[in-house]
Structures are given as structure tokens and as C-alpha cells.
């Protein structure tokens, strides 16, 4: 079949339909020839092969005036196969376009995917001549046109944000109200039942585990498992085909538009630190066969091997300008063309590494900071990797928020009963100023979480003392042992009513602590329903009921916990003092002389340095003064609020607590009490001056002003 090919242009990279034909452009600094392979609609039969005719600025390019959207394609890249020099070209392998907007088909694992002969002596130094084209997905040319209508980002201020971390498939795959055809897809997430649920819960953003196209690891497939989480990216522009119910990328855009209409932002968990090609013994799927020496960080003393700061076998080299361009182009595509509101960067320390190590003024971080589009979306760092000096909590520059694992560990240890935690807990409750208060950073720099996809769910955190990962088939060696969890007397499920009561209360305590803390709270999807993974704290490979949300209400506690979570989020929304835009240090006062924040002993007195040093202190009060400092919103509204008192008892015994007397106050009205299963008990009557604070509980009270008749607590 004769194909017309013109020189075309070296930009944009990828396959670009301009209304007349398609321009193909592929970066490779070390290739000798690049062939474009065209396939029929089935993706199984190659219909033509075209040598890209031009090479400009290290980009191979050509224009096909007869090509149209829907055309399937892949690349064969010719060049030296010298692993010891960092080059792993093998034109027998059909490669994905790094800029492909859509993929069609699935991976079928076979030794032909490897550039070397598997099992040969010094495996990767050998050369494999088998063709793998029938076994790999094909790239598809797309028409970028989409009618967004009146879609606009909700642009929820950071201080008002409540994040819901979810998995696209796991969230809806078992939802009985959804048609089976859209369960586990972007369309399922955008369905009215799910939109109504998320709005009713009160969250302002969904943070989706990786949705970029990814490959299942071969060893998992051989074991009958899957890379469920998706941290194995092979395409940074293409949505994962398994999440497209009808196979069209417009489904993702429609999902974003519907969530925006409901006032909910979309944040993507993105994995730019490594790819799914693994180490020197991994398959040749894309980057390795296009230009291994450019895309990856290689060991300088022996370029056969990869620098592995990620624990996955390879590390992308963002210090290379074309690799940095790939990442920035991908982010701009998802933020601009796909209307995404933000990104959470997996192992973000890796992205900021230069030749000398992590650099807060590195090229990637600088590029994001100056970019007119990306500097305006939410940027969240997972501030660590496993490389030298990889733990960088608090080390990212202004404009970034960071997952705060110190918050997670401190809160878990406090409610487990560890001694000497109070000073650290106080810092975490107030936005972790000891970590983030520099360079003008605000409390929202701290993404607070107790649980996330990686680790125990909330229900398991209070039900298991150790991990139970046998289903992963790694002899329970995977997953962390540092869970800071407690089973409260029995490992796993129990019918003991006393133990189940404590577990329910502890779940409420964790949720209340999270949503009463300064900073940005992040909930793990399903925690509000008591979701369990049966003690598995590393369910990355469990694409089954272990990971999926159960919507059947089989858990009798699900409805009550969900309602409690709604009440907490509503309480946070109603009280701006719980989400201050600046750190609280007790330096601002209201007209009546009360500080913006005040810590109390059970005697109702201000805590002294001796109280803070007492490692056995388990009960305390925290006053948040909603009138101190007269904080102002961006639109000029004064964020005036009530005087709130949070009373926390982390001990195993009840404590008599003296409520403080405030000038002009008419008593303290309870709003939330984790000691109560039924949160409808409150009758708006003030508490007695001294009351018994139940063991393992949190109570939130508001100061009534003057005549009790004018104080109306928020309705739930």
C-alpha cells in the first residue's frame, strides 16, 4: 500500500490531527531511523510502514495527508543495541508513542516484549529478534475537539478543600444503582448516584489514583493478580483504557464537567518518577526502545544499569530537557485540554533531583512555579523517595502542598495510647507550622491524613495489630510493619460488643481529629463506610472485593459512620475557625482579650510548660477563637466565627473537665461528641460547668452568647 508522506514539522510531539492530515513527531537523540507502523481497526494487522523522512532538533517527523483520527499506529526505532553504553534500541519491538492520547488493546505478556533473549547468559546483553506487534496495545490518533460548554473549575480555596482519595474502578464497580456497563469507569464516577453521594458527603475534591495508561506487571499476571493501583505508567497522555466504558477519551472530559457542575474538583495522582519498563531486565515497551540513554537516569560508572531512587527499577531523568518537556506537556494537557484541577505527584522528591541530589530550586519545580497554567492549579507532593536524602517533608517550595506522614503517625500513636505524644500532636492539629511555616507558606501546605490507599483502611487501623498480606502471594513480606495500629483485644473480626464499641468510637475519633485540624484533610474512600481490606495494608495487586467499596450496607455501622462523617465535614464548612488561612500562635486576641488559640488542662486552666512535658498527659482542651485577628477571605468577607472548645481525652478512663468561663458567654453548647453513637442527642442546652469527659473521645462545644435563644447551632 503506497502512503503519501510529507516532511511535516518537529512540533508538536506526538500525533497531531490538524483537520487535513496528521503530523507525527518523535524525539530520539540517538536513533538512526524511525519507522511509523500503521494498523487496521483491529490493531492486529499492519497495513503500512513509513520511514519518518525528517530529523530536526533531535525530533523525527513526517506528515501523512491521508491519515485521519482513529488511525492506529506504533513505532519501530532503529539504533545501536549497546546496553553497556546505555543504548537498547531494538526495531523488532513495536513501541508506544510517549505522546499518544489514546491506546487501543491490552498487553499480552510474552518473552517477545523483551529486547534481549530471556534466559540467555548475561540476559540483557543478548539481542532478541522476535516481533511483538500482535501482543501490545496500539496508539490511536484522536480528534482533540470537545464541546465544554460552560464548564468552569470550582477553584475551591485551599483552606476550604476536603479531599476524597479514590480509585476509579474500586469506587463504583459494586454500586448497585449503576448500570453494569459503566461500573468501574469514568462514566460510573460521573453518574448521578455517585455525584449525589459525593455532594452529600461534602467533599470538595476527588483525588484519583493513577488514571494514566499503565501495564500490569508480568509476575502479577502470572500469579492471577493485577496492578490495581496503577503506579506502573506507560503513557502519560492516554487515559487507562480499562476505565473508559465506551473506549472514548471524551468520557473522561464528561466526568470532569459533571463533577465541576457539582462543585467538585478533580485531582490526579500522577507517576512521573518512573515508568512500567522496570530495571535492565524489564520489557521494551516505549521509552527504553526510543532513547533509553535520554529518558532514564543511568549509573554513570556502568550505563547498563539504572539509578533506582524509586524502588521500581528505574528513574526518569527530568534533568534532561526533553524529558522535562514530556512531563510539563503532559501536565499542561491534563490541566488545559482535560480541565483537571490539580495533581498529586508520586515520589515527588525524585522529580526535583538534579545531578547533586534533591534541589528545591530544581528545573522541574521552577518550571511549575513559573508556568502560567500549572502555577494556578493544586500541586501536591509526596515528599519522599528511597534515594539518598529522599525524605523532604516541608522542603518543597511555596505554592506546593505536601502529604504529611508525620500527621498520620502522630495521630495514630496518640489514639493508640503512646506516651509523650501531646506536644507533637498539638503541632499537627494546628497545621504543622514547625514544618511548613517558611517562605510565606500557609496551613494548607499540610495535607493531613490518617489513612490513604497505601496502608490500613480506617476500619482495619482499629481492628488489626499487624498486617495480613498473604493474598498478595509475597509471604507477607510486602507492606509496612510500622502501622501504629491497635486491635483492641482481638485480631480482626469479632462479635464482642465491648470491642466493637471501642472500634466504632476510635474510628469516630480519627475522623474528628482529621476534620478538626488546621490544614487540608484527606479522606480515603470507603473509610466513611467502615470499609475493610481484611488487614491487608498493601492491596496494590488486589483488583477484587478486598479493594472495592461495598455499597450493599452489609456493614451495620456503615450508615451511622457515613452520617457522622457528613456532620463533621458540615461542621468544618460552617466554622471558618477550623480552617484558618494563617497559622495560629496565640498572638492575636479578640476584643474580650481571649487569644486566637488556647490550650487548657482538665481544670480549665491554661497549660503550663510542665503540663506539656508530662508524658502521661492524655486529656486537654483547645479553644479556637473565631473573632480574634479578624481574618479576611480573598473576597473581603470577614471570617468571623464562634468560640469553639475541643475537649480531647485519649486516655482509657473518663476525666472530669472544668469548662472555662468566658466573659459574655452563656454556657457551652455541644455540637459533636464521638462518645455517642447517636449524634442527634444534643438538645442545644449548655453543659454543666464540670462534666465527665468519656474515655477515648472528642467533644466539640460552641460558646453561647448572652441570651441562649439567639444561639442556633448548625443543623445536621
C-alpha positions in Angstrom: 0.0 0.0 0.0 1.5 3.3 -1.1 1.4 6.0 1.6 2.0 9.7 0.9 4.3 11.2 3.4 5.5 14.8 3.6 8.3 16.3 5.8 5.9 17.7 8.3 7.1 19.6 11.5 9.1 18.7 14.5 6.4 20.0 16.8 4.1 19.4 18.5 5.4 16.0 19.6 3.0 13.1 19.1 0.3 12.6 16.5 -1.5 15.8 15.8 -4.6 16.0 13.6 -5.0 19.5 12.1 -8.2 18.9 10.1 -6.4 18.0 6.9 -3.9 15.2 7.9 -1.8 14.0 10.8 1.7 15.2 11.8 3.8 12.6 13.6 6.8 13.7 15.6 9.0 11.6 17.9 12.0 12.7 20.0 15.1 10.5 19.9 18.6 11.9 20.2 20.4 8.6 19.5 18.2 6.8 16.9 19.4 6.1 13.4 16.0 5.6 11.7 12.4 5.8 12.9 9.6 3.8 11.2 5.9 4.6 11.7 3.7 1.5 11.6 0.0 1.8 10.7 -2.6 -0.8 11.7 -6.1 -1.7 10.7 -9.0 -1.1 13.1 -8.4 -4.4 14.9 -4.9 -3.5 15.8 -3.7 -6.9 14.7 -2.7 -6.3 11.1 0.0 -3.8 10.0 -1.3 -2.1 6.8 1.7 0.1 6.1 5.2 1.1 7.3 6.6 4.6 6.7 10.1 5.8 7.5 9.8 9.3 9.0 11.6 11.4 6.4 13.0 14.3 8.5 15.1 14.8 11.6 15.1 18.3 13.2 16.4 19.2 16.6 16.6 15.5 17.6 13.0 15.0 16.6 12.0 12.6 13.8 8.9 13.7 11.9 6.6 13.3 8.9 3.1 14.3 7.8 0.5 11.9 6.4 -2.1 14.0 4.5 -4.4 10.9 4.1 -4.3 9.9 7.8 -7.4 10.6 10.0 -8.5 10.4 13.6 -9.0 6.8 14.6 -5.8 5.6 12.8 -3.9 3.1 14.9 -0.1 3.2 15.0 3.1 2.4 16.7 6.9 3.0 16.2 9.9 0.9 15.4 13.1 2.7 16.3 16.5 1.7 14.8 19.7 2.3 16.6 22.6 0.7 18.4 22.0 -2.1 20.9 24.8 -1.5 23.4 23.4 -1.8 26.9 26.8 -1.1 28.4 26.7 2.3 26.8 23.1 2.9 27.7 21.6 2.1 24.3 18.8 -0.5 24.0 17.3 0.0 20.5 15.6 -3.0 19.0 13.4 -2.4 15.9 11.8 -5.8 16.3 9.7 -4.3 19.2 6.7 -2.1 18.4 6.8 0.9 20.7 4.1 3.2 22.1 4.3 6.9 21.3 5.1 8.7 24.6 2.6 11.4 23.5 -0.2 9.1 22.4 -3.6 10.5 23.5 -5.4 7.1 23.4 -4.5 3.4 23.5 -6.4 0.5 22.0 -6.0 -3.1 23.1 -4.3 -4.8 26.0 -0.9 -6.2 26.9 -0.4 -9.9 26.4 2.7 -10.9 28.2 5.3 -12.9 26.2 9.1 -13.1 26.1 8.9 -11.2 22.8 8.4 -8.0 24.7 12.0 -8.1 25.9 14.8 -6.6 23.9 17.1 -9.4 24.9 16.7 -13.2 24.9 15.2 -14.1 28.2 17.2 -16.9 29.8 20.3 -16.2 27.8 23.7 -15.8 29.5 24.0 -12.3 30.8 20.4 -11.9 29.7 20.2 -8.2 28.7 23.4 -8.2 26.8 21.9 -10.6 24.3 19.6 -9.5 21.4 16.0 -10.8 20.7 14.7 -10.7 17.1 11.1 -11.7 17.8 8.3 -9.3 16.7 5.9 -8.4 19.5 3.4 -6.2 17.5 0.4 -8.5 18.0 0.9 -8.5 21.7 0.8 -4.8 22.5 -1.8 -2.0 22.6 -1.7 0.4 19.6 -1.7 4.2 19.8 -4.7 5.9 18.3 -4.9 9.3 16.6 -7.6 11.4 18.3 -9.6 14.5 17.3 -9.0 16.9 20.1 -12.3 18.7 19.6 -14.7 18.6 22.6 -17.6 21.0 23.5 -17.0 22.0 27.1 -20.0 24.4 27.1 -20.0 26.5 30.3 -17.6 24.3 32.2 -15.5 26.1 34.8 -13.3 24.9 37.6 -14.8 25.3 41.0 -11.5 26.8 42.2 -12.2 25.9 45.8 -9.7 27.8 48.0 -7.1 25.6 49.6 -8.4 26.4 53.1 -11.9 25.1 52.2 -10.7 22.0 50.5 -11.7 18.5 51.7 -10.1 15.7 49.5 -11.6 12.3 48.9 -8.9 9.8 47.7 -10.5 7.2 45.4 -9.8 4.6 42.8 -11.9 5.0 39.7 -12.7 1.3 39.3 -12.9 0.3 43.0 -15.3 3.2 43.8 -18.1 2.1 41.6 -17.6 -1.5 40.4 -20.0 -2.8 43.0 -22.5 0.1 43.1 -26.0 -1.5 42.6 -27.6 1.7 41.4 -25.3 1.9 38.3 -25.8 0.1 35.0 -23.3 -2.7 34.8 -21.8 -1.3 31.6 -20.4 1.8 33.4 -19.4 0.4 36.7 -15.7 0.9 37.4 -15.3 3.6 34.8 -15.1 7.4 34.5 -18.8 7.3 33.5 -19.6 5.5 36.7 -17.9 8.1 38.7 -19.8 10.8 36.9 -23.2 9.1 37.3 -26.0 10.9 39.3 -25.9 8.4 42.2 -22.1 9.0 42.7 -22.4 12.7 42.2 -25.2 12.9 44.7 -23.2 10.8 47.2 -20.1 12.9 47.0 -22.1 16.2 47.2 -24.0 14.8 50.2 -20.8 13.8 51.9 -19.5 17.3 51.5 -16.1 16.7 49.9 -14.8 19.4 47.5 -12.2 17.3 45.5 -11.8 13.7 44.4 -8.1 12.7 44.1 -8.0 9.7 41.7 -5.3 7.1 41.9 -3.4 6.9 38.6 -5.5 7.1 35.5 -2.7 7.4 33.0 -2.3 4.2 30.9 -0.4 1.5 32.8 0.7 -2.1 32.4 0.1 -5.0 34.7 3.4 -6.4 35.9 4.2 -9.8 34.3 4.8 -11.5 37.6 1.4 -10.4 38.9 -0.4 -11.6 35.8 1.3 -15.0 36.2 0.0 -15.1 39.7 -3.5 -14.2 38.7 -3.2 -10.7 40.1 -3.2 -7.2 38.6 -1.5 -3.9 39.2 -4.7 -2.5 40.7 -3.4 0.8 41.9 -1.8 1.7 38.5 1.6 3.0 39.6 3.2 1.5 36.5 2.7 4.1 33.8 3.4 3.5 30.2 1.6 6.5 28.7 1.4 10.0 30.3 -1.2 11.4 28.0 -3.6 8.5 27.5 -6.3 7.6 30.0 -6.2 4.0 31.1 -8.4 2.1 28.6 -10.0 -0.1 31.3 -11.6 3.0 32.8 -13.3 4.0 29.5 -16.7 2.2 29.3 -17.1 3.1 25.6 -13.5 3.5 24.7 -13.6 7.2 24.0 -11.5 9.8 25.9 -14.5 12.2 25.8 -15.8 10.1 28.7 -13.0 11.5 30.9 -13.9 15.0 29.9 -17.6 14.5 30.6 -16.7 13.2 34.0 -14.7 16.3 34.8 -17.5 18.5 33.6 -20.2 16.8 35.7 -18.0 16.9 38.8 -17.3 20.6 38.2 -21.0 21.2 37.8 -21.4 19.7 41.3 -18.7 22.0 42.7 -16.2 19.1 43.0 -12.6 19.4 41.7 -10.6 16.6 40.1 -7.0 15.9 41.2 -4.9 13.3 39.5 -2.3 11.1 41.2 0.5 11.2 38.6 3.6 9.0 38.4 6.4 10.8 36.6 9.2 9.4 38.7 9.4 6.0 36.9 7.8 4.0 34.1 6.4 0.5 33.8 9.6 -0.7 32.0 11.4 -1.7 35.2 15.1 -2.3 35.5 17.7 -3.6 33.0 15.8 -6.9 32.8 12.5 -5.2 32.1 10.5 -5.2 28.9 10.9 -2.8 26.0 7.6 -1.1 25.7 8.2 2.6 24.9 10.9 4.9 26.4 13.6 2.2 26.6 13.4 1.4 22.9 13.0 5.1 21.8 16.0 6.5 23.6 17.0 4.8 26.8 20.0 7.0 27.4 17.9 10.1 27.3 14.8 9.1 29.2 16.4 7.3 32.2 18.9 8.1 34.8 21.7 5.6 34.3 24.6 4.6 36.6 27.5 6.6 35.3 30.1 4.0 36.1 28.2 1.3 34.2 25.4 2.6 32.0 23.9 -0.8 31.6 22.2 -0.3 34.9 19.6 2.2 36.1 19.6 4.6 39.1 16.7 3.4 41.2 15.6 6.1 43.6 12.0 4.9 43.3 12.2 1.2 44.3 10.7 0.2 40.9 13.8 -0.5 38.9 14.2 2.8 37.0 14.1 6.6 37.4 13.1 9.1 34.8 15.7 11.8 34.2 13.9 15.1 34.5 17.2 16.9 34.3 17.1 16.1 30.5 15.3 19.0 28.7 13.2 16.7 26.5 12.1 14.5 29.5 11.2 17.6 31.4 9.3 18.8 28.4 7.4 15.5 28.3 6.3 15.9 31.9 5.4 19.6 31.5 3.5 18.9 28.2 1.6 16.1 30.0 0.6 18.3 32.9 -0.5 21.1 30.6 -2.5 18.7 28.6 -4.4 17.4 31.5 -4.9 20.8 33.1 -5.7 22.6 29.9 -7.3 20.2 27.5 -8.8 17.9 30.1 -9.7 20.6 32.7 -8.1 18.8 35.6 -7.8 21.0 38.8 -4.6 19.6 40.3 -2.1 16.9 40.7 -0.6 14.7 43.4 2.9 13.7 42.5 4.0 10.3 43.5 7.5 10.2 45.0 7.9 13.9 44.2 11.4 14.1 45.6 12.6 12.2 42.5 11.2 14.8 40.2 13.2 17.5 41.9 16.5 15.6 41.8 19.4 17.2 39.9 22.9 15.6 39.5 23.8 16.7 43.0 20.5 15.4 44.6 17.2 17.0 45.6 17.0 20.7 44.8 14.0 22.8 45.9 15.1 25.2 43.1 15.5 22.3 40.6 14.3 22.6 37.0 11.0 20.8 37.4 9.9 22.8 40.4 11.0 26.0 38.8 9.1 25.1 35.6 5.9 24.5 37.5 6.3 27.7 39.6 6.6 30.0 36.5 4.1 28.2 34.3 1.0 30.5 33.9 -1.3 27.5 33.8 0.2 25.0 36.2 1.1 27.6 38.9 -2.7 28.1 39.3 -3.8 24.5 39.9 -3.4 22.5 43.1 0.1 20.9 43.3 0.6 18.2 46.0 3.9 16.5 46.6 4.5 13.1 48.1 7.7 14.5 49.7 10.0 11.4 49.7 11.6 8.7 47.7 14.1 6.0 48.6 17.2 7.7 47.2 19.9 9.5 49.2 18.4 12.3 51.3 15.0 11.4 49.9 12.8 12.3 52.8 11.9 16.0 52.2 8.7 16.8 54.2 8.5 20.6 54.4 11.2 21.0 51.8 9.1 21.9 48.8 8.9 25.5 47.6 6.0 27.9 48.0 2.9 27.1 46.1 3.1 23.4 46.9 1.1 21.3 49.4 2.6 18.1 50.8 1.4 14.8 52.1 2.1 15.0 55.8 3.0 11.5 57.1 4.1 12.9 60.4 0.5 14.0 60.9 -0.7 10.4 60.1 1.8 8.8 62.5 1.3 11.2 65.4 -2.5 11.0 65.3 -2.3 7.2 65.1 0.1 6.9 68.0 -1.9 9.3 70.2 -5.1 7.3 69.9 -3.2 4.1 70.3 -2.1 5.3 73.7 1.5 6.0 73.2 3.1 8.3 75.8 4.7 11.7 75.3 2.9 12.4 72.1 1.0 15.6 73.1 3.5 18.3 72.0 3.8 16.8 68.6 0.0 16.3 68.4 -0.5 20.0 69.2 1.7 20.9 66.2 -0.2 18.6 63.9 -3.6 19.8 65.0 -2.6 23.4 64.2 -1.3 22.9 60.7 2.3 21.8 61.4 3.8 25.2 61.5 7.1 23.7 62.7 7.4 22.0 59.3 5.7 24.4 56.9 5.8 27.9 58.2 8.5 29.4 56.0 8.7 31.3 52.7 5.1 32.5 53.3 3.6 29.0 53.2 0.2 28.6 54.8 -1.5 25.8 56.9 -2.9 24.4 53.6 0.6 23.2 52.8 -0.1 20.3 55.1 -2.3 17.6 53.5 -3.5 15.8 56.7 -4.4 12.2 56.5 -4.8 9.3 58.8 -5.3 6.7 56.1 -4.6 6.6 52.4 -4.6 3.9 49.6 -1.2 2.7 50.9 -1.7 1.1 54.3 -4.6 0.1 56.5 -8.1 1.4 56.0 -9.7 3.2 58.9 -11.7 0.1 60.0 -8.5 -2.1 59.8 -6.5 0.5 61.7 -8.6 -0.2 64.8 -9.0 -4.0 64.1 -5.6 -5.3 63.3 -2.3 -5.0 65.2 -0.2 -6.4 62.3 -0.6 -6.6 58.5 -2.2 -9.6 56.8 -1.0 -9.5 53.2 -1.0 -13.2 52.4 -3.3 -12.7 49.4 -0.5 -10.7 47.7 1.4 -14.0 47.5 4.7 -12.5 48.8 4.7 -14.4 52.1 3.5 -11.4 53.9 6.9 -9.6 53.4 5.4 -6.7 51.5 3.8 -3.6 53.1 5.0 -1.7 56.1 5.3 -3.0 59.6 5.1 0.5 61.1 1.3 0.7 61.2 0.8 2.3 64.7 -2.5 0.4 64.9 -4.3 -1.4 67.6 -6.8 -4.3 67.5 -8.4 -3.5 71.0 -8.3 -7.1 72.2 -8.9 -9.4 69.2 -7.1 -9.6 65.9 -9.6 -9.0 63.1 -13.4 -9.5 63.2 -15.1 -10.1 66.5 -18.7 -10.3 67.8 -17.6 -9.0 71.2 -19.8 -5.9 71.8 -17.3 -4.1 74.0 -14.6 -4.4 71.4 -16.8 -3.4 68.5 -18.0 -0.4 70.5 -14.4 0.8 71.1 -13.5 0.3 67.5 -16.5 2.4 66.4 -15.6 5.1 68.8 -11.9 5.1 67.7 -13.0 5.4 64.0 -15.1 8.5 65.0 -12.1 9.9 66.9 -9.8 9.6 63.9 -12.3 11.2 61.6 -13.0 14.0 64.1 -9.3 14.6 64.7 -8.7 14.9 60.9 -11.6 17.2 60.2 -11.0 19.5 63.2 -7.3 20.0 62.3 -5.9 23.1 60.6 -4.6 22.2 57.1 -6.3 20.2 54.3 -8.0 17.0 55.3 -7.9 14.0 53.0 -10.3 11.0 53.4 -9.7 7.6 52.0 -12.7 6.5 50.0 -14.8 4.0 52.0 -13.4 4.9 55.4 -16.7 6.7 56.0 -18.5 3.4 55.4 -16.2 1.2 57.5 -14.5 -0.4 54.5 -12.1 -3.2 55.4 -9.3 -4.9 53.4 -9.2 -7.8 56.0 -5.9 -6.5 57.4 -4.1 -6.1 54.0 -2.1 -2.9 54.2 -0.7 -3.2 50.6 -3.6 -4.1 48.4 -1.8 -2.7 45.3 -2.5 -6.0 43.4 -6.0 -6.8 44.6 -8.5 -5.9 41.9 -11.3 -7.6 43.7 -13.6 -7.3 46.7 -10.6 -6.8 49.0 -10.1 -3.3 47.5 -13.6 -2.4 46.1 -16.1 -0.4 48.0 -19.1 -2.4 49.3 -22.3 -0.4 48.7 -24.6 -3.2 50.0 -24.8 -1.8 53.5 -23.8 -5.3 54.8 -21.8 -3.4 57.4 -24.4 -2.4 60.0 -22.2 0.5 61.1 -21.8 2.0 57.6 -24.8 4.3 57.7 -24.0 5.7 61.1 -20.4 6.3 60.3 -21.3 8.0 57.0 -23.7 10.3 58.7 -21.1 11.2 61.3 -18.6 12.0 58.6 -21.1 14.3 56.9 -21.7 16.1 60.2 -18.0 16.6 60.7 -17.5 18.0 57.2 -20.5 20.2 57.6 -19.2 21.4 60.9 -15.9 22.3 59.2 -17.7 24.2 56.5 -19.8 26.1 59.0 -16.9 27.2 61.2 -14.1 29.0 59.4 -12.1 28.9 62.7 -11.4 25.3 61.9 -9.7 26.2 58.6 -7.8 29.4 59.2 -5.7 30.7 56.3 -2.8 31.6 58.6 -1.1 29.7 61.4 -2.3 30.2 65.0 0.2 31.1 67.7 -1.9 32.7 70.4 -0.6 36.1 69.5 -4.0 37.5 68.2 -6.7 38.4 70.6 -10.4 39.3 70.4 -11.9 42.4 72.0 -12.6 40.4 75.2 -8.9 39.5 75.5 -9.2 35.8 74.5 -6.3 34.5 72.4 -6.9 33.0 69.0 -5.8 29.7 70.4 -5.5 28.5 73.9 -4.7 25.1 75.4 -6.4 24.0 78.6 -5.9 21.4 81.3 -8.9 19.5 82.6 -9.1 22.1 85.4 -9.9 24.7 82.8 -6.6 26.5 83.2 -4.0 27.4 80.6 -1.5 24.6 80.1 2.0 25.3 81.5 5.4 24.1 80.3 5.2 21.4 83.0 1.9 20.2 81.6 3.4 19.9 78.1 6.4 18.0 79.5 4.2 15.5 81.3 4.4 12.4 79.1 1.3 11.0 80.7 -1.0 13.9 79.7 -3.9 12.4 77.8 -6.7 14.9 78.3 -6.7 18.5 77.2 -8.9 21.3 75.8 -8.3 23.5 72.8 -10.0 26.9 72.4 -10.3 28.3 68.9 -11.4 31.9 69.0 -13.3 32.8 65.8 -13.2 36.6 66.5 -9.5 37.0 67.2 -7.5 38.6 64.5 -10.4 39.4 62.2 -9.2 37.1 59.3 -10.5 38.0 55.9 -11.3 35.9 52.9 -9.9 36.8 49.4 -13.2 38.5 48.5 -13.1 40.7 51.6 -15.5 38.8 53.8 -14.6 38.8 57.4 -14.2 35.2 58.6 -15.8 35.8 62.0 -16.8 32.7 63.9 -17.9 31.3 67.2 -15.6 30.5 70.1 -15.1 26.7 69.9 -13.8 24.4 72.5 -12.5 21.0 71.6 -12.0 18.6 74.5 -9.9 15.5 73.8 -9.5 12.6 76.1 -7.1 10.0 74.6 -6.9 8.0 77.9 -8.7 4.8 78.9 -10.5 6.4 81.8 -13.1 9.2 82.0 -11.8 12.6 83.2 -13.7 15.4 85.0 -13.3 18.5 82.9 -14.0 22.1 84.0 -15.4 24.3 81.3 -13.8 27.7 81.2 -15.8 30.8 82.0 -15.7 33.4 79.1 -16.9 37.0 79.6 -20.2 37.5 77.9 -20.7 33.8 77.4 -23.9 31.9 78.4 -22.6 28.4 78.5 -21.1 25.8 76.2 -23.3 24.0 73.7 -22.2 20.5 72.5 -22.0 20.1 68.7 -20.2 16.8 68.3 -19.3 14.0 70.7 -17.5 10.9 69.5 -18.5 9.1 72.7 -22.1 9.0 71.4 -23.3 6.6 68.7 -26.3 8.7 68.0 -25.3 12.3 67.2 -28.9 13.5 67.3 -28.9 13.6 71.1 -27.9 17.2 71.5 -30.7 19.5 72.7 -28.8 22.9 72.5 -28.8 23.2 76.2 -25.5 24.3 77.8 -23.3 21.8 79.5 -22.7 21.8 83.3 -19.6 23.8 84.3 -17.9 20.5 85.1 -18.7 17.4 83.1 -17.3 13.9 82.7 -15.2 13.5 79.5 -15.6 9.9 78.4 -12.5 7.8 77.7 -11.3 7.8 74.2 -13.4 10.6 73.0 -13.6 14.1 71.5 -16.3 16.7 72.2 -16.7 19.9 70.3 -18.6 22.8 72.0 -19.5 26.3 71.0 -19.9 29.2 73.3 -23.4 30.6 73.5 -23.6 34.4 73.5 -25.8 36.2 76.0 -29.4 35.1 75.6 -29.4 31.4 74.7 -32.4 32.0 72.4 -30.1 33.7 69.8 -27.6 30.8 69.5 -28.6 28.3 66.9 -26.0 25.5 66.2 -25.7 24.4 62.6 -28.4 21.9 61.6 -27.2 18.5 60.5 
